Amino acid sequence: MVVGSKNFTESVILGEIVVQQVRGAGFEAVHRKELGGTDFVWRALAAGEVDVYPEYLGTIIWEILPEEDVRYEDDVRRVLAEHGIRMSRGLGFANSYALGMQEERARELRIRTISDLLDHPGLKFRFCDEFLERRDGWPGLRKFYGLAQQDVGCIDHSAAYLGLHRGALDGMDVYTTDAEISHHNVRVLRDDWGYFPVYQAVLLYRADLVQRAPRAVAALGKLENQITRDTMVELNHRVRIGGQSERTVAAELVRRKFAPNVRVPQETVLETLRRHVAQFGRNTAEHLYLVAVSLAAAIALAIPLGVVAYRRPKAGQVILGVVGVIQTLPSLALLVLMIPLLGLGPWPAIVALFLYGLLPIVENTYAGLQSVPPEANEAAEALGLPWAARLCRVELPMASRSILAGVRTAAVINVGVATIGALIGAGGYGQPILTGIRLNDAMLILRGAIPAVLLALVVHGLFGVAERFLIPKGLRKPDGSSWISQWPSLA
């Protein structure tokens, strides 16, 4: 079974609980964790890339099935069944949206409920990206209560708690099972007009699992109504505040409640070091794979496109316009659109990186060919060289420095953008960055960010060295630089 989870701690913990429960029943399970927001994981489930993932009833109603106008659990089950998806009973707790303020600040302004915010339109609020855009988030809440706050922006959920604690902002969105609520002394504002629905935690799984793995589905059923709110808060606290791993706390819960044969991971310092080294090696290999494959594909297509743009000026304007538009596409949106076509893993990221790598190579190929002195072409034509020979023997060699500069730019861009691939399970250096952001762990963020920066510098330097070998000898000065700029004197 392939278990998915979203990119926040509670979802990852619940995903690990599912993995441990399924393994305790004798089945192999793989956890594809931190797959982005609701849309990412739901599309992965619908496409069959994920078999099961934890979700919340309110999110299903408002975000996944907004056009179905369903409000009751039985109606939700019926509509999901039409999509080939089944929903478990509640796991035993609800994790609802709410607004939170620092206790001292809320007491100072005498704010206890969301409606009290009507008297304080100048407060500064920061929300996570999903809450800021979702129908059951800020847009609907603001309209429902008639809130007039204008200083509203987007911030990572973990960073918002730090900002709230340091007084940099007045309010944020919270999940009611967040461990940080008590840790940072946050007051949860009461939803006195009853806007937010009940976000009962459930499991969504593919209907064909009943035939493929009935005993595994039965094992999932044993989780229903077994995880209380206090238990979930404790698990979140142990991970986010206590620094324990999701796998450890999940294994302990499953062993205590359901499967005594589940092994709780215990590591020595040496084993932990080995695991970190092995993980770094995997991340490096994954990142290099994403960059190398996407860059090779971009080179194979972009250089011919640049030649066509140079040879056919009208078509060239279209080509340059299209690759320019592609470059402006938001990477997250592009990855979401790729999931139904290519599933999860490296290939959607490779296609996205390939598309982003086209513009600098096409433009530099076009510009390099444009800069070839007319005298060179005239001389080649006078010698009777056909256009293909002129292209291969004169124009492309003389444009090689510009082309290589475009390839180098594309490579460096791809090294950075490849970190986004972790959102869809592509791995690479983005994985520790994503986990570090979620856990507010600066060292974990640096474990991905520093190697990515160093790799970009290495790639940049390697292309500088490669120019000495890839640019034809006759076009290089003794120090390795190009003679192109001095062509008139050479002619």
N, C-alpha and C positions, 0 to 999 in steps of 0.2 A: 504494500500500500504506500502511496505517496501522500504524505500529510503536509498541508500548507499552513502558513500563519502570516499575519500582517506584521508590519514593522513597528510594533510596540510591545513592551515587555509581557503584558498579560497574555496577549495572543500567542507569543512564543512559548510561554509556560504551558498554556493549554495545549498547544501543538505537541510539546514534549510529553505531556500527560497522555495524550492520545497515542503517541509512538510507544511509550512504555507499556501502556495497557494492551495494545495490539501485540507487542512482542511477548508480553506475559501470557498471551493466549496462544503463542506458538507461531506467529506470523512475522515475517520480515517487514520492516517499515522504514521509510526514508523520510526525513523531515526537511522540506524546503522552506526554510524560515525567512522572515523579514522580506516578504515579497511585495512590499509597497502597501498601498491603501486598499480599500474595499474593491475598487474597480479591477485592480490587478488580479487579486486572488479569486474573485468571482468569475472573471473571464477564464482564468486558468482552470477552475473547477468545471465550468461549462464546456471547455475545450477538451477535457479529459486529461489535462496535464497534472491535475491534483485530484485525489480521490476523496479527501475529507479535509475540512478546516473549521476552526471555531468562529462563530459569528454571533450576532446579537439580534434579537427579534425586531427591535425598533429600527435597526439599520436595514434589515431585510425589507421592512414595510416602506420606509421612507427613501432609501437609497437604491436598493436593488430592484424593487418592484413598484416604483413610484407611479407608473402608468396603469397599474392594475386596480388601484383604489381598494386595496384590502386593508382591513383593520384587525381582524380576528385570526387567532392561531390556526383554526381549521381551514380558513380561506387561504392563508399563506401556504399551508401544506398542499392544498389542491393546486394552486398556481405553480408552485415549485415542481410538483409531480409532472406538470405539462412540459417542464424543461428537463425532465429526467433527473431531478434532484430530490432527495429526501431530507427531512429535518428531524433531529432527535427531539425528545422532550427536554425541558430545561435542565441545565446542569446543577441547579440549586441556588444560583445567585444572579443578581442583576447588576450590571455596571452601566450606569446611566450618565449622560452628559449633565453637566452643571456648570455654573459660573463660580469662581472662587476669588477671594480677596485676602490679602494679609490681615490677620486678626486685628492687629493694632489699628490699621488703616480703616477697616470696616467699622470698628468700635468708635473711632474718632468721628466718622461721618454718619454713624448710627444707621448703617446699612445691614439689614438682615435678610431681605428678600430681593428677588429680581426686580419687583415693582418699585422698590426704594431707589433704584438707579434712575428713575424718571426725574428725580430732583437733582441729579448730578450729571448733566450732559457733558461736562468737560473732562470726565475721567478717561484715562489712557488704558485701552484694552489691546491685548495681543492674543491671537488664537492660532492654533495649528491649521495647516492648509485645508485639511478636510472639513473641519468645523466652520472655517471661513466661507466655504463654498457649498456645503451640503444643504439640502432642503430642510433637514431637521436641525441645522446648525444656526449660525448667526443670522443669515438672511431671514429665515422664518421667525426666529426668536425676536429680532428687532421689529419686524412688522406686527407680530402678535402682541407685544407689550408696548409698542410705540416708542421704543428707545431712540434717543437722539444723539448718542455718542458718535463723534466724528473721528476721533483719534484712534482708529482701529487698524491693525495691521497683522501681518503673518509672522509667526515665529515657531521654531521647533518646540514641541511639548516640554521636553526636559529643560531647554533653555528658558522657557517661560517661568518655570518654578524658581530658577535662579534670579531672573529679573524681578519677580514678585518679592522674593526674599530680600533683595538689595534695594527695593524701592524704586526700581527703574520703570515699573509699570504698576497700574492700579488693579487690574483684573485680568483673568485668563479663563479659558475653558478647562475644566477638570473632568476626569473620570472618577466616579464615586468610590472606586476601589483603589485609587492611587495611593501608594505608600507615602508619597510626599505630602499628602494633605496634613497628616499629623506631624511628620518630620519637620516641615517648614511652617507649622502653625497657621494653616490656611483655613479661613472660614468659608464653608460651602453655602452659597446663597440659596435660600429655599425657593423653589419654583411655585410660588403661591397662586399663580393663575393656572397651573397645570398644563404647561406647554409640552414638555418633553414626554415622549412615550416611555413604556417600560422596556428596557434593554436587557431582557432575559437572555443569559448566555445559552447557546445551543450549538449543536454540531450540524453542519451541512455536509452531505455525502452523496456520491453518485448512486443512482438507483440500481445500477448493474452490480454494485458490490454485494447485494443480497444474493445474487446467483454466483458471483465469483468467489466470495469469501464470507459465507453466512456466519461462520463462527467468529470472524473478526467483527462483523456487524453486531453480533450478540455481545461481544466484549465491549463495544462502544456503548451499547445500551446500559451496561452496568454503571456507567458514569452518570447517568441521569439522576438528578436530585441528590448528588453525593458531595458536592463542593459548596460549602456555605460561603456567605460573603466574608465572614471573619477569616475563614481559611484562605480565601483568595487574596485578601489584604495582606495576610501574613506571608504568603508566597511572594507577592510583589515586593514586600518589604525586604525579605531575605535576599532577593536578587538585586534590587535597585539600591538599597541602603546597605545591606550586609555583604554585597559583593559575591554571593554564591552564584553558581551557574544554574541556568534554567533546567538543564538535564538532571542535576543533583536534586533539586527541590522536587521536581516532577517524579523522579524515581523513588524518593522517600515516601511521597504521598501514595503512589500506586502500590508500593510494597506494603505499606501500613494498612491500606484499605481493601485492596483487590487481589494483588498477586505477590505472595511472599517470596516467590522465586526470582523476582526482579532484582538485579544487582545494582546497588547504589555506587556510582563511580567514586573511587578513592585514589588520589594520586600523591606520590611523593614529589618532592621538589624537582628531582631529576626527571621524573616522568612528565611533569608539567612543562619543564624546559624543552624536552624532546617534542612534546605535542606542539608547543609554540613554533619551534624550528620547522617541524613538518608542515604546519599550517602556513607558515611564511613561504615555504617552498611551493606549496600548492597554489597559493595566491599569486606568486610570481609567475608560475607556469601558466595559470589561467589568464593572467593579464597579458603576458607575451603572446599567447595564442589569439586572444581577441584582437590585439593590435596588428600582429603579423598577417593574419588572414584577411582582415578588413582592408589593410593598407595594400596588400598585393592585388586584391580585387579592384580597389580604387585606381591603382596605377594602370592595370590592364584596360580599364574602360576610359579613364580620364585623359590619358595621352592621345588616343585616337580621337576623342571628342574635341580636344584642343586643336588637333590637326584639321579636323573638319571645320571647326569654327574659323580657322585661319584661311582655309581654302575657299570656303563658301560664306562670305560675310553675312548674308541674310540669315542663313541657318545658324551662323555663329551667334548672332544676337539672341536667337531663341535658346540656344544651348546655354549661353552664359546666364540668361535670365532664369532658366529652369533650375540650374545648379545653385544659383543665388537664392532662389526661393526655398529650395530644399535646406540650405544652410540655416534658414530662419525658423525652421520647424522646431518647436520645443521637444527636447529629447524625451521627456517623460511621456508626452502625448504620442510620440512616435513608437515608443516601446509598448504602450498599451495597445496601439493598433496592430502591432506585430504578433501579439500573443495568439489570437485566433488563427493566424496564418502559419506561424512557426513554433508556437508553444512557448514553454519556458526554457531557460538555459542559455547557452552562448549564442545561438544563431540569430535571435532577434537583435541582440546587442551588436553582433558582427554586421548585420545588414544596416543597422542605424549608423555605426561607425563608418562603414563603406560609403553611405550617402553623404555623411559629413566630410569625408575626405575628398570628395570630387571637386569642390569649388577651388581650393588653392592649387590643385594640380592642373585642372582645366585652364584656369586663368593664367597661370605661369607658363604653361605650354603655349597658349595663344600669344601672350606678351613676348615670350622668347622668340617665337617664329616671326612675329611682327618686327622685332628689332634686328633681324638678319639684314645686313646692308644690301641694297639692290645690286651693288657691283658684284657681290658673290654669286647671286642667281644669274646675273647676265653672263658672267664668265663661265659658269657651269652650263648654261644654255648654249653658249657659243661652242663649247666642246661637244655638244650633241647629246648631253645627258637627258634622258626622259625624266618626267616629273617625279616618278617614284625614286629614281636614283638620286635626283637632286635633293629630295626630301631626306633620304637615308644618309647620303654622303656629305651633304652641305648644310641643309637647314637644321635638322635635328641635332647634329653635333654642335653647331654654333649656338643653338638654343639650350644646350644641355645644362649649363649652369643655372639658367632660370628654371628649367624643369626640375632639377634636383632641389632647388630652393623651395619649390611648391611641394614636392614630395616630403621634404624635411618638415615643412610647416604642417602638412597633413598628419605626419607621424606624431609630432609633438602634441597636436590637438587630440589625436586619438588616444594617446596615453592618458590624458586628463579626463576626457569624456568617457573612457571605458569604465571609470569607477561607478558610473550610473548603472552599469549592467548588473550590479549586485542586487538591484531592486527586483530583477526577474530571475534571480538564481544563476547568473552568469559567473559569479565568483569574482576573482581578481582582488586588487587592492581596495576596491570599494566595499568589500565585505566587512573588514575590521572598521572602516570609517563609519559605515552604517550602524554597526553594533555599538561603536563608541558613542555616536550621537544619541542613540536610544538609551544607553546606560549612563550618559553624561560622564564618560570615561575618557579624559584627555589623552592618556597614554595609548589607549586602544585606537583613538582617532589618528594619532601620530604614527602608529604602527602601520597604517595604510597610507597616510598622506606623505610621509617622508620618503618611503620607497617609490611612490608615484612621481614625486618631484625629482628624485635622483635618476629614475629611469628616463624621464623626459630629458634631463641634462645629458645622460649617456647617449640617448638616441640622437640628440642634437649634435653632440661631439662626433659620433660615428659617421654621420652624414658629412660632416666637415672633412673627416679623413677620407671618406669614400670619394669625394670630389677629385682628389688627387689621382684616383685610379679610373674613375668613370668618365671624366672629361678627356677627350682625345688629346694625346701628347702635343700635337701641333698647335692646339689652342690654349696651351698652358704656358705661362711664363716660368722661369726657373724656380720661383717660389711657389708654384702650383696655381697661381691665379690665371684668369682667362685673358686671352689676347683679343676677345671680341671687341672690347671698347677701342682697341687700337687697329681695327681692321683697315681703315683708310690708308694708314701709313704702310701696313703690310702689303696692301694691294699695289 
